[in-house]
C-alpha cells in the first residue's frame, strides 16, 4: 500500500508544470485578493515562488507553507535565477520591466491587471486572464481558515482605510457600536487603527463612546498581531474597503464593509460571511 501511494504521488507530480513565480506588491487587500491564485498555483506547479512585501508572508495560512517567499524590496535580484523554463505572474506592466523579464528564458509570462476599472471581480479577472477556472462558491471560502466564534461578544470596528475617500462617515460606525452595546450588557466593542488612522482615533477618543468601559481602542503596527487578535476575539467586523476588512472576511468573521469610492463588484472582500453596503440602508448581495 505504501509503495502504491508513493507511485500515485509520483504520477501526480509528473503531471505538474515545473515552476511559477508570482510577483505581487500593492496593499494588504491586493495581496489577499491574490491568495486564490496562489492556492491554485500549488495544484498546477511543483514549485511556487512568491515575491511580495516582507510583512505579507506572515498572513499565509498553513496550507500555503510550501510556497517559497522572498522580499520584493530587497531580494528581487534573485528572480532571474528561478525564471528559466518557468512561468511568471506579474502585475507590473512597465515596458522596461516587461522587456527585462522576457529575456529571462521564461516558458510563459502572464501580465495581470493591478487596478482593473471594469467588472468582473478582480480575482475572477485574474483567473480568466490565466485561463483557469474558479466558481463564485469557491471564492466565498474562508481562505485564511474559518476562525469565526459565534459566541463572541466583541464587535470589531476598523473605521479607517488609509484613504479618506474610502471612509464611511464616523457616525455610521458610532451608530453600529451603540446598537451593539445596547443589545447585551456583556457586549464589547474594539476600535482598531493603523498608523495612518490617528486622526480617526482622536475622533473616537473624544466621542462619548469611550466613556463606556466596554469600548477599547487599539493601534496595530504588525499585520500578524492584528490577524491573531482579530481571529481570537472578533464575533463580527465592520469596516471600509480596506486591508483589515479583507483580512476579517478571509478569516470567516461576519464582515460588513462600506464602499464609497471603489466598485464592490470589483473589490468586494472574499469570504463566507460578507455583506456589502453602499450606504446604511441595507446590504447589497454581490458575488
N, C-alpha and C positions, 0 to 999 in steps of 0.2 A: 504493500500500500504506500509506504514511504517513497519507494522508487517511482511508482506511478504518479504520485503527486509532484515529485521533482520534475519528471518528464513533462507533465502538463504545464507546470510553471515555465519550463524552458521553451515549450512551444509558444506560449503566450508572449514570452519575452522576445522571441524571434519575430513576431508579427509587429512589434512596436518600431516606430521610427527612432533613429539614434538619439537626437538631442534637439531641444528647443530652448532658446534664450528669450526671456521676456524682460524688456526694459520699461519700467513703469515709475515715473515720477508723479507730480501732481499732489493734490491734497489727500487727506486721510480718506475722504469719501471716494475719490477717484480710485485710490488703491483698493478699497474694499469692494467696489463695484467690479473690479477685475478678478476677484477671487474665483468666481465660477470658471473663468478661462484657465486659471492656474490649476484648479481641480481637474478640469477636463484634459489639460496637458499631461497630467500624470497617467491618464488612461491611454494616451496615444504615443508617449515617448518614453524611452528608457531612462533619459536624464532630463531634468527640468532645472534650468539655471535662471535665477531672478536677480536682476539689478534694480534696486529701489532705495528709498531713503533709509538711513540706518535704523530709525526707530520703528519702521513698519514690520519687519520680520517678527517682532515680538507679538504681533497680533495674529500670526498664523496659527491655526488650530493644529492639534496633534496629527491629523490626517495629512497635513502638508509638510511634515518634518523631513520628508525625503527631498524636498526642494533645496537646492544649494543657493544660498543667498549671498549677495555682495553689495557693498555700499555704493550707491550710484554716484556719490560725490567724490569718493576717494579711490575707488577701485575699478572704474570703468575701463582703464587701460588693459585690464585682464580679458576684456570681451573678445578681442581677436584670437586669443589662444583657444577659445571654445567654438569659434564660428565655423570653421571649415567643415562642410558637409552637413551642417545643422540648419535649423530654421530659426528665424529671428522675428519676434513681435516687437514693434516699437511704435510709440505714439508721437515720436518726433518726425516731422516732415521737412525739416530744414534741408535744403538742397545739398549743402556741403556734407552734412551728416549722412544723407542717403548715398551720395557718391562714395563716401568713405566705406560704409558697411557693405556696399555692393562689391567692393574689392576684397572682401574677406573670404571669398570662396563659399558663400552660403549655398545651401540647397534651395532655400526659398526665403524671400523677405516679405513680411506682412506689415503694411503700413495702416495702422488703425487711427480713427478719429479720436482726438483727446477731448474736444469740446463740440460734439455734434449739436447742431441747431434744429435738426428735424427728427421726427419720430422714425423708428421705434425707440424703445428704451435703450439706453446706451449699452447695456450688457447684451441685450438681444442683437444690437447692431454689431457688436464685436463678433459674436458667434456667426452672424450672417456673412460678415466680411471674411471670416476664416473658413467658411463653408462647413461649419459644424452646426449641430442641432442642439437646442435646449428648449424645454417646454416651459410655459408660464407657471405650471405647477412646481417644477423643479426650482425655478427662480425664487419661489416663495419659501424655500428651505431655510432653516436656521444654520447658516453657513459657518458660524463660529461655535456651533453646538447650542442646544436648547437649554438655556440657563434660567428660564422663567420660573419663579416661585409664586404660584397663585395666592399663597397665604401671606405674602409680603405686605406690610402696611406702609411701605415707602413709595411715594410718588417722586420721581426724579425729573427735575426740570433743568434744561440747559437753554437759557434764553438768548444766547449769542450764537455767532456763526463765523466770526472773523470778517464779516462784511455787513455793514449796517443796512444795505439794500435788501439783504435776505431776511432780516429780522422782523418777525411779527411784533406788534406793539407790546410793551411790557404788560399792559393792562390785561391782555389775554392770558398770560402766564400767571399773573396775580389772581385772576378770577379762578383759574384751574386750581391753584394752590388753596384758596379759601374754600372752594367746594369740596376738595379732598379732605381738608382738616375738619370740615363740618360734618362729614359722614360718620366718623368714629373718633372717640377720644384718643385711641391708640395710634391713629394715623400720623405719619410724619412726612415732611417734605424736605428734599435736598435740592438746593440750587447750586449747580456747578458752573464753573467758569474756566476758560482758557486764559492764557496770558494776555490775549488781545481783547478780553472782555471786562477789563477792570472798571470801565465807566458804567457798565451794566451792573456790576457787583455793588457799586456805590448806591445805585438806584434801589437795589434790593435791600441793602443795609439800612437805607433811610426810610424804607416803607414800614407800615405798621405790622407787616408780616413778621418781622424779626423780633417783635415783642413777644411772640409766641415761642416758648421753649422747644416746641416740636419742629421748628424750622431751622435748618442748618445751611451754611454756605461753605463751599469747598472750591479751592483753586487747584487745578492739576497741571503739572509740568511734564508728567510721564504718561504716555499712552498706556503702558502696561498697568500702572497704578489705577488709572481711570477705568480700564476694562475690568480689572479684578474687582474693584469696589462696586462697580455698576452691576456686574454679574452676580455678586453676592447678596445685594440688598434691594435692588430695584424691583418693585412689583409692577410699575408702569412708568413710561417715559414720555415726556413732551418736549419737543424742540423744533428748531427750524431745519431747513435743508442744509445740513452740516455734517461733519465727520462724526460727532457724537451720536446723532440720530441714526446714521448708517450703522454705527457700531452696536447701538442698542437693538436695532431691528435684526441684525445678523446674530445676536445673542438670543433671539427668540422672545425678547421682552416686548410686551404690547407697547407699540410706539405710535404716538400721534405726532405728525410732522406738518408744520405750516410752510407753505410755499408762497413766496412773494415775487421774486424777480426771475425765478427759474421755472422751467416747464416740468411738472411732475411726471408727465408721460415719458420724459427722457431720463429724469434724475431721481425718481422715487427710490427710497431705500428698499433693499431686498430683505425679505423675512416673512415669517408666517403670520405675524400679527401687526400689520402696518395699516394705519388709516391716514389718508392724506386730506388736509384741509387747505382750501384756498381762502377761507375766511372762517369765522366762528360758527357759522350757521349749521354745518354738518359735514361729515366725512364724505369724500368722493372715492368711489371704487376705481382703482387704476391697476392695470395688470391683472 
